[in-house]
Amino acid sequence: MNVHHLELFYYVARHGGISEAVRNIPYGIQQPAVSGQIIQLEEFLGTPLFQRRPFALTPAGKELFDYIEPFFSRLNVVATKLQGGTAHHIRIGASEIVLRDHLPELVQNVRKKFPKLKITLRESHQPQLEAWLERGEIDLAVTLVNGKTPAGLHSQTLVKLPLVLLVPKESPLKSASELWKRDRIDESLICLAPNEIVCREFQTQLAKLGVDWFPSIEVSSLNLIAAYVKNGYGIGLSVEVPGVPFPPEVRAIALPEFPAMTVGAMWRGKATPLAQAFVDELAKRAKQLN
């Protein structure tokens, strides 16, 4: 039996499908290659291992996964032990802004303590980052934190970011209160997905003000919000990040009556020395921004 085929099947079974497995396998491999090698494994065993759509392990697939899972799931633990108890590889998830504008300098600082550092970066937002942490697919997240941290996860507050509305620079709108006084807000609201903390908190506060204004355009990043505002598609909901200016064609309107968003570092279980080194560097960076 080809051990590499077993490894690929482990990732497919763990992540619920071939496409998800490809996104989580810690080395480059294309979806057709995974699919082809899984088929070879099934042909060798003479039985299908999982149903493709919707994904579900067959009885044979479950038996095989239960057998190989303890081995493949503990490889990182064994590697850490053999390396002297210090992990040299860390998987970090964060927004595009954090990964692009803040993390490169932090990586250089941490590498002074961990010269053999290997790092995997994944871009996403709060709901997905928490899910990845809970499933053990990343080791550290830098994300918005709201209220109680989910069971099994730990967090450290880094910085608080005020909510703002973004309008084109030439817009006559001077304050948010001008919008709240209207019977109806005709401008489109551009924001992240409704399950993001930013959008949830904004809608909660609007409800307290008795204002109905729901998203017309949902985008995947703060940069896209600014881009759509710049091109005249509506008013954007964003956060003001220290040291990261908005495009010159866009103007920010403060929302002083709305709660600021808390950004924190989040991890699962006890932080490894490597993860703690990144948390410490993140805290220093946040202090410089405040």
BELPECOR-V821095 format. One record per pair of residues at least 24 apart in sequence whose ideal C-beta (glycine too) atoms are under 10 Angstrom apart, sorted by the first residue. I is the first residue (numbers start at 0). J is the second residue. D is the distance in whole Angstrom. If there is no record, write none. Layout:
{{I | J | D} {I | J | D}}
This chain:
{{0 | 40 | 8} {0 | 43 | 6} {0 | 44 | 8} {0 | 63 | 10} {1 | 36 | 8} {1 | 39 | 7} {1 | 40 | 7} {1 | 43 | 8} {2 | 67 | 9} {2 | 70 | 10} {2 | 71 | 10} {3 | 28 | 10} {3 | 36 | 7} {3 | 40 | 10} {4 | 33 | 10} {4 | 36 | 5} {4 | 37 | 7} {4 | 38 | 10} {4 | 39 | 6} {4 | 40 | 4} {4 | 41 | 9} {4 | 43 | 8} {4 | 44 | 10} {5 | 36 | 10} {5 | 40 | 7} {5 | 63 | 8} {5 | 64 | 10} {5 | 66 | 9} {5 | 67 | 5} {5 | 70 | 9} {5 | 71 | 8} {6 | 36 | 10} {6 | 67 | 8} {6 | 70 | 9} {6 | 71 | 6} {6 | 74 | 9} {7 | 32 | 9} {7 | 33 | 5} {7 | 34 | 9} {7 | 35 | 10} {7 | 36 | 5} {7 | 37 | 6} {7 | 39 | 10} {7 | 40 | 8} {8 | 33 | 9} {8 | 36 | 9} {8 | 37 | 6} {8 | 40 | 6} {8 | 41 | 9} {8 | 44 | 10} {8 | 48 | 6} {8 | 49 | 9} {8 | 56 | 10} {8 | 60 | 8} {8 | 63 | 7} {8 | 64 | 7} {8 | 67 | 7} {8 | 71 | 9} {9 | 63 | 9} {9 | 64 | 7} {9 | 67 | 6} {9 | 68 | 7} {9 | 70 | 8} {9 | 71 | 4} {9 | 72 | 8} {9 | 74 | 10} {10 | 71 | 8} {11 | 37 | 6} {11 | 40 | 10} {11 | 48 | 8} {11 | 49 | 7} {11 | 54 | 9} {11 | 56 | 9} {11 | 60 | 9} {11 | 64 | 9} {12 | 48 | 8} {12 | 49 | 7} {12 | 54 | 9} {12 | 56 | 6} {12 | 60 | 7} {12 | 61 | 8} {12 | 63 | 8} {12 | 64 | 4} {12 | 65 | 10} {12 | 67 | 9} {12 | 68 | 8} {12 | 71 | 10} {13 | 64 | 8} {13 | 68 | 8} {13 | 71 | 8} {13 | 72 | 8} {13 | 134 | 8} {13 | 135 | 9} {13 | 136 | 9} {14 | 54 | 9} {14 | 134 | 8} {14 | 136 | 8} {15 | 49 | 9} {15 | 53 | 9} {15 | 54 | 5} {15 | 55 | 9} {15 | 56 | 9} {16 | 49 | 8} {16 | 51 | 8} {16 | 52 | 9} {16 | 53 | 9} {16 | 54 | 5} {17 | 49 | 9} {17 | 51 | 8} {17 | 54 | 9} {18 | 54 | 10} {19 | 54 | 9} {19 | 136 | 10} {22 | 121 | 9} {22 | 136 | 9} {23 | 90 | 10} {23 | 119 | 10} {23 | 121 | 9} {23 | 131 | 9} {23 | 134 | 9} {23 | 136 | 6} {23 | 137 | 10} {25 | 75 | 9} {25 | 88 | 8} {25 | 90 | 8} {25 | 117 | 9} {25 | 119 | 7} {72 | 135 | 8} {75 | 135 | 9} {75 | 138 | 10} {79 | 271 | 8} {79 | 273 | 10} {82 | 115 | 8} {84 | 271 | 9} {84 | 272 | 8} {85 | 112 | 10} {85 | 113 | 7} {85 | 115 | 9} {85 | 271 | 8} {85 | 272 | 6} {85 | 273 | 7} {86 | 113 | 8} {86 | 116 | 10} {86 | 117 | 9} {86 | 138 | 8} {86 | 271 | 5} {86 | 272 | 7} {86 | 273 | 5} {86 | 274 | 8} {87 | 113 | 6} {87 | 114 | 9} {87 | 115 | 5} {87 | 116 | 6} {87 | 117 | 6} {87 | 118 | 10} {87 | 273 | 7} {88 | 113 | 10} {88 | 115 | 9} {88 | 116 | 8} {88 | 117 | 4} {88 | 118 | 7} {88 | 119 | 7} {88 | 138 | 9} {88 | 273 | 8} {89 | 113 | 9} {89 | 116 | 8} {89 | 117 | 8} {89 | 118 | 6} {89 | 119 | 7} {89 | 120 | 10} {89 | 137 | 9} {89 | 138 | 5} {89 | 139 | 6} {89 | 266 | 10} {89 | 271 | 8} {89 | 273 | 5} {89 | 274 | 6} {89 | 276 | 9} {89 | 277 | 7} {90 | 117 | 10} {90 | 118 | 8} {90 | 119 | 4} {90 | 120 | 8} {90 | 121 | 7} {90 | 131 | 8} {90 | 132 | 10} {90 | 135 | 9} {90 | 136 | 7} {90 | 137 | 4} {90 | 138 | 5} {90 | 139 | 7} {90 | 140 | 10} {90 | 274 | 10} {91 | 118 | 7} {91 | 119 | 7} {91 | 120 | 6} {91 | 121 | 7} {91 | 128 | 10} {91 | 137 | 7} {91 | 138 | 7} {91 | 139 | 5} {91 | 140 | 7} {91 | 141 | 7} {91 | 264 | 10} {91 | 266 | 10} {91 | 274 | 9} {91 | 277 | 7} {91 | 281 | 10} {92 | 119 | 9} {92 | 120 | 8} {92 | 121 | 4} {92 | 122 | 7} {92 | 123 | 6} {92 | 124 | 9} {92 | 125 | 10} {92 | 127 | 8} {92 | 128 | 5} {92 | 129 | 9} {92 | 130 | 10} {92 | 131 | 6} {92 | 132 | 8} {92 | 136 | 8} {92 | 137 | 4} {92 | 138 | 9} {92 | 139 | 7} {92 | 140 | 5} {92 | 141 | 8} {92 | 142 | 7} {92 | 265 | 9} {93 | 120 | 8} {93 | 121 | 8} {93 | 122 | 7} {93 | 123 | 8} {93 | 124 | 9} {93 | 128 | 7} {93 | 137 | 9} {93 | 139 | 9} {93 | 140 | 7} {93 | 141 | 4} {93 | 142 | 7} {93 | 262 | 10} {93 | 264 | 9} {93 | 281 | 10} {94 | 122 | 7} {94 | 123 | 8} {94 | 124 | 6} {94 | 125 | 9} {94 | 128 | 9} {94 | 140 | 10} {94 | 141 | 7} {94 | 142 | 7} {94 | 143 | 9} {94 | 191 | 10} {94 | 220 | 7} {94 | 221 | 7} {94 | 222 | 9} {94 | 240 | 9} {94 | 262 | 9} {95 | 122 | 5} {95 | 123 | 9} {95 | 124 | 9} {95 | 219 | 9} {95 | 220 | 5} {95 | 221 | 8} {95 | 222 | 6} {95 | 223 | 10} {96 | 122 | 10} {96 | 141 | 10} {96 | 220 | 8} {96 | 221 | 6} {96 | 222 | 7} {96 | 238 | 9} {96 | 240 | 6} {96 | 243 | 6} {97 | 122 | 9} {97 | 140 | 10} {97 | 141 | 5} {97 | 142 | 9} {97 | 157 | 10} {97 | 240 | 9} {97 | 243 | 10} {97 | 262 | 8} {97 | 281 | 9} {97 | 284 | 10} {98 | 122 | 6} {98 | 141 | 9} {99 | 222 | 9} {99 | 243 | 9} {100 | 240 | 8} {100 | 242 | 7} {100 | 243 | 6} {101 | 141 | 8} {101 | 240 | 9} {101 | 242 | 9} {101 | 243 | 9} {101 | 280 | 10} {101 | 281 | 8} {101 | 284 | 6} {101 | 285 | 9} {101 | 288 | 9} {102 | 141 | 8} {102 | 277 | 9} {102 | 280 | 9} {102 | 281 | 9} {102 | 284 | 9} {104 | 280 | 8} {104 | 284 | 8} {105 | 141 | 10} {105 | 276 | 9} {105 | 277 | 7} {105 | 279 | 10} {105 | 280 | 4} {105 | 281 | 7} {105 | 283 | 9} {105 | 284 | 6} {106 | 277 | 9} {106 | 280 | 9} {107 | 280 | 10} {108 | 276 | 8} {108 | 277 | 9} {108 | 279 | 9} {108 | 280 | 5} {108 | 283 | 8} {108 | 284 | 9} {109 | 273 | 7} {109 | 274 | 10} {109 | 276 | 5} {109 | 277 | 6} {109 | 279 | 9} {109 | 280 | 6} {110 | 276 | 10} {111 | 276 | 10} {112 | 272 | 9} {112 | 273 | 9} {112 | 276 | 6} {112 | 279 | 10} {112 | 280 | 10} {113 | 272 | 8} {113 | 273 | 6} {113 | 276 | 7} {113 | 277 | 10} {116 | 273 | 8} {116 | 276 | 9} {116 | 277 | 10} {118 | 273 | 10} {118 | 277 | 9} {122 | 219 | 9} {122 | 220 | 8} {123 | 219 | 9} {123 | 220 | 10} {124 | 191 | 7} {124 | 192 | 8} {124 | 194 | 9} {124 | 195 | 6} {124 | 196 | 9} {124 | 197 | 9} {124 | 219 | 8} {124 | 220 | 8} {124 | 221 | 9} {125 | 191 | 9} {125 | 192 | 10} {125 | 194 | 8} {125 | 195 | 6} {125 | 196 | 5} {125 | 197 | 9} {125 | 199 | 10} {125 | 260 | 10} {125 | 262 | 10} {125 | 265 | 9} {126 | 192 | 8} {126 | 194 | 5} {126 | 195 | 7} {126 | 196 | 9} {127 | 192 | 10} {127 | 194 | 10} {127 | 195 | 10} {128 | 265 | 7} {129 | 265 | 7} {129 | 267 | 10} {131 | 267 | 10} {132 | 265 | 6} {132 | 266 | 7} {132 | 267 | 5} {132 | 268 | 10} {133 | 267 | 7} {134 | 267 | 9} {135 | 267 | 7} {135 | 268 | 9} {137 | 265 | 10} {137 | 266 | 9} {137 | 267 | 9} {138 | 266 | 7} {138 | 267 | 8} {138 | 268 | 10} {138 | 270 | 9} {138 | 271 | 7} {138 | 273 | 8} {138 | 274 | 6} {138 | 277 | 9} {139 | 264 | 6} {139 | 265 | 7} {139 | 266 | 5} {139 | 267 | 9} {139 | 270 | 8} {139 | 271 | 9} {139 | 273 | 9} {139 | 274 | 5} {139 | 275 | 10} {139 | 277 | 6} {139 | 278 | 7} {139 | 281 | 9} {140 | 263 | 9} {140 | 264 | 7} {140 | 265 | 5} {140 | 266 | 7} {140 | 267 | 9} {141 | 262 | 7} {141 | 263 | 8} {141 | 264 | 6} {141 | 265 | 8} {141 | 277 | 9} {141 | 278 | 9} {141 | 281 | 6} {141 | 284 | 10} {141 | 285 | 10} {142 | 196 | 9} {142 | 261 | 10} {142 | 262 | 7} {142 | 263 | 7} {142 | 264 | 8} {142 | 265 | 6} {143 | 195 | 8} {143 | 196 | 4} {143 | 197 | 7} {143 | 200 | 9} {143 | 238 | 8} {143 | 260 | 5} {143 | 261 | 7} {143 | 262 | 6} {143 | 263 | 8} {143 | 265 | 10} {144 | 196 | 8} {144 | 260 | 9} {144 | 261 | 5} {144 | 262 | 7} {144 | 263 | 4} {144 | 264 | 9} {144 | 265 | 7} {145 | 195 | 10} {145 | 196 | 5} {145 | 197 | 9} {145 | 199 | 8} {145 | 200 | 7} {145 | 258 | 9} {145 | 260 | 8} {145 | 261 | 7} {145 | 263 | 10} {146 | 196 | 9} {146 | 261 | 9} {148 | 263 | 9} {148 | 265 | 7} {149 | 265 | 9} {149 | 267 | 9} {151 | 267 | 6} {151 | 268 | 7} {152 | 265 | 6} {152 | 266 | 7} {152 | 267 | 5} {152 | 268 | 8} {153 | 263 | 10} {153 | 264 | 9} {153 | 265 | 7} {153 | 266 | 6} {153 | 267 | 7} {153 | 268 | 8} {153 | 269 | 8} {153 | 270 | 7} {153 | 278 | 10} {154 | 261 | 9} {154 | 263 | 4} {154 | 264 | 7} {154 | 265 | 4} {154 | 266 | 8} {154 | 278 | 10} {155 | 263 | 6} {155 | 264 | 5} {155 | 265 | 8} {155 | 266 | 9} {155 | 270 | 9} {155 | 275 | 10} {155 | 278 | 6} {155 | 279 | 10} {155 | 281 | 8} {155 | 282 | 7} {155 | 285 | 10} {156 | 261 | 6} {156 | 262 | 8} {156 | 263 | 5} {156 | 264 | 9} {156 | 282 | 9} {156 | 285 | 9} {157 | 261 | 8} {157 | 262 | 5} {157 | 263 | 5} {157 | 264 | 6} {157 | 278 | 9} {157 | 281 | 6} {157 | 282 | 6} {157 | 283 | 10} {157 | 284 | 8} {157 | 285 | 4} {157 | 286 | 9} {157 | 288 | 9} {157 | 289 | 9} {158 | 240 | 9} {158 | 241 | 7} {158 | 259 | 9} {158 | 260 | 9} {158 | 261 | 8} {158 | 262 | 5} {158 | 263 | 9} {158 | 281 | 9} {158 | 282 | 9} {158 | 284 | 9} {158 | 285 | 4} {158 | 286 | 9} {158 | 288 | 6} {158 | 289 | 6} {159 | 238 | 10} {159 | 258 | 9} {159 | 259 | 4} {159 | 260 | 7} {159 | 261 | 5} {159 | 262 | 7} {159 | 263 | 10} {159 | 285 | 10} {159 | 289 | 9} {160 | 197 | 9} {160 | 237 | 9} {160 | 238 | 4} {160 | 239 | 6} {160 | 240 | 6} {160 | 241 | 8} {160 | 259 | 6} {160 | 260 | 5} {160 | 261 | 8} {160 | 262 | 6} {160 | 288 | 10} {161 | 237 | 10} {161 | 238 | 7} {161 | 239 | 5} {161 | 240 | 10} {161 | 251 | 9} {161 | 253 | 7} {161 | 254 | 7} {161 | 255 | 8} {161 | 257 | 8} {161 | 258 | 9} {161 | 259 | 5} {161 | 260 | 8} {162 | 197 | 7} {162 | 200 | 7} {162 | 201 | 6} {162 | 204 | 9} {162 | 236 | 7} {162 | 237 | 8} {162 | 238 | 6} {162 | 239 | 8} {162 | 251 | 10} {162 | 253 | 9} {162 | 254 | 5} {162 | 255 | 9} {162 | 256 | 10} {162 | 257 | 5} {162 | 258 | 8} {162 | 259 | 7} {162 | 260 | 6} {163 | 235 | 9} {163 | 236 | 8} {163 | 237 | 6} {163 | 238 | 7} {163 | 239 | 5} {163 | 245 | 9} {163 | 250 | 10} {163 | 251 | 4} {163 | 252 | 6} {163 | 253 | 6} {163 | 254 | 6} {163 | 257 | 9} {164 | 188 | 9} {164 | 189 | 10} {164 | 201 | 9} {164 | 228 | 9} {164 | 234 | 6} {164 | 235 | 7} {164 | 236 | 6} {164 | 237 | 8} {164 | 250 | 9} {164 | 251 | 7} {164 | 252 | 4} {164 | 253 | 8} {164 | 254 | 6} {164 | 257 | 10} {165 | 189 | 8} {165 | 221 | 9} {165 | 224 | 6} {165 | 225 | 6} {165 | 227 | 9} {165 | 228 | 5} {165 | 229 | 9} {165 | 233 | 9} {165 | 234 | 7} {165 | 235 | 4} {165 | 236 | 8} {165 | 237 | 5} {165 | 239 | 10} {165 | 245 | 7} {165 | 246 | 9} {165 | 249 | 5} {165 | 250 | 7} {165 | 251 | 6} {165 | 252 | 8} {166 | 228 | 7} {166 | 233 | 9} {166 | 234 | 6} {166 | 235 | 8} {166 | 249 | 7} {166 | 250 | 6} {166 | 251 | 8} {166 | 252 | 6} {167 | 228 | 6} {167 | 229 | 7} {167 | 230 | 9} {167 | 231 | 6} {167 | 232 | 10} {167 | 233 | 10} {167 | 234 | 9} {167 | 235 | 10} {167 | 248 | 7} {167 | 249 | 7} {167 | 250 | 7} {168 | 228 | 10} {168 | 229 | 9} {168 | 245 | 10} {168 | 246 | 9} {168 | 247 | 7} {168 | 248 | 5} {168 | 249 | 6} {168 | 250 | 5} {169 | 231 | 10} {169 | 248 | 9} {169 | 250 | 9} {170 | 228 | 9} {170 | 231 | 10} {170 | 234 | 8} {170 | 249 | 9} {170 | 250 | 7} {170 | 252 | 9} {172 | 234 | 8} {172 | 250 | 9} {172 | 252 | 7} {173 | 250 | 10} {173 | 252 | 8} {174 | 252 | 6} {174 | 253 | 8} {174 | 254 | 10} {174 | 255 | 10} {175 | 208 | 10} {175 | 210 | 10} {175 | 234 | 10} {175 | 252 | 6} {175 | 253 | 7} {175 | 254 | 6} {175 | 255 | 9} {175 | 256 | 8} {175 | 257 | 8} {176 | 208 | 10} {176 | 252 | 10} {176 | 254 | 10} {176 | 255 | 10} {176 | 256 | 9} {177 | 252 | 9} {178 | 205 | 10} {178 | 208 | 10} {178 | 210 | 8} {178 | 212 | 8} {178 | 234 | 8} {178 | 252 | 9} {179 | 205 | 8} {179 | 208 | 6} {179 | 209 | 8} {179 | 210 | 5} {179 | 212 | 9} {179 | 256 | 9} {180 | 210 | 9} {181 | 210 | 9} {181 | 212 | 9} {183 | 210 | 10} {183 | 211 | 8} {183 | 212 | 9} {184 | 210 | 7} {184 | 211 | 8} {184 | 212 | 5} {184 | 213 | 10} {184 | 233 | 10} {184 | 234 | 8} {185 | 212 | 10} {185 | 233 | 10} {186 | 212 | 9} {186 | 215 | 9} {186 | 232 | 9} {186 | 233 | 5} {186 | 234 | 5} {187 | 212 | 10} {187 | 213 | 10} {187 | 214 | 8} {187 | 215 | 4} {187 | 216 | 6} {187 | 227 | 9} {187 | 228 | 10} {187 | 231 | 10} {187 | 232 | 6} {187 | 233 | 3} {187 | 234 | 7} {187 | 235 | 9} {188 | 212 | 6} {188 | 213 | 7} {188 | 214 | 5} {188 | 215 | 6} {188 | 216 | 7} {188 | 217 | 9} {188 | 233 | 6} {188 | 234 | 6} {188 | 235 | 8} {188 | 236 | 7} {189 | 214 | 7} {189 | 215 | 7} {189 | 216 | 4} {189 | 217 | 8} {189 | 218 | 7} {189 | 223 | 8} {189 | 224 | 5} {189 | 225 | 9} {189 | 226 | 9} {189 | 227 | 5} {189 | 228 | 6} {189 | 232 | 6} {189 | 233 | 5} {189 | 234 | 7} {189 | 235 | 4} {189 | 236 | 7} {189 | 237 | 9} {190 | 214 | 5} {190 | 215 | 9} {190 | 216 | 8} {190 | 217 | 7} {190 | 218 | 8} {190 | 221 | 10} {190 | 224 | 7} {190 | 233 | 10} {190 | 234 | 9} {190 | 235 | 7} {190 | 236 | 4} {190 | 237 | 8} {191 | 217 | 7} {191 | 218 | 7} {191 | 219 | 7} {191 | 220 | 8} {191 | 221 | 8} {191 | 223 | 9} {191 | 224 | 7} {191 | 235 | 10} {191 | 236 | 8} {191 | 237 | 9} {192 | 217 | 5} {192 | 218 | 9} {192 | 219 | 8} {193 | 217 | 7} {195 | 219 | 10} {195 | 236 | 10} {195 | 260 | 10} {196 | 260 | 7} {196 | 261 | 9} {197 | 221 | 9} {197 | 224 | 10} {197 | 236 | 7} {197 | 237 | 8} {197 | 238 | 6} {197 | 260 | 6} {198 | 236 | 7} {200 | 236 | 10} {200 | 257 | 7} {200 | 258 | 6} {200 | 259 | 9} {200 | 260 | 7} {201 | 236 | 6} {201 | 254 | 8} {201 | 257 | 7} {201 | 258 | 10} {201 | 260 | 10} {202 | 236 | 10} {203 | 257 | 9} {203 | 258 | 9} {204 | 254 | 8} {204 | 256 | 7} {204 | 257 | 5} {204 | 258 | 7} {205 | 257 | 9} {207 | 256 | 9} {207 | 257 | 10} {208 | 256 | 8} {208 | 257 | 10} {212 | 236 | 10} {221 | 245 | 10} {222 | 246 | 9} {224 | 249 | 9} {225 | 249 | 5} {225 | 251 | 10} {238 | 262 | 9} {240 | 288 | 8} {241 | 285 | 9} {241 | 287 | 9} {241 | 288 | 4} {241 | 289 | 7} {242 | 284 | 10} {242 | 287 | 9} {242 | 288 | 6} {243 | 288 | 9} {262 | 288 | 10}}
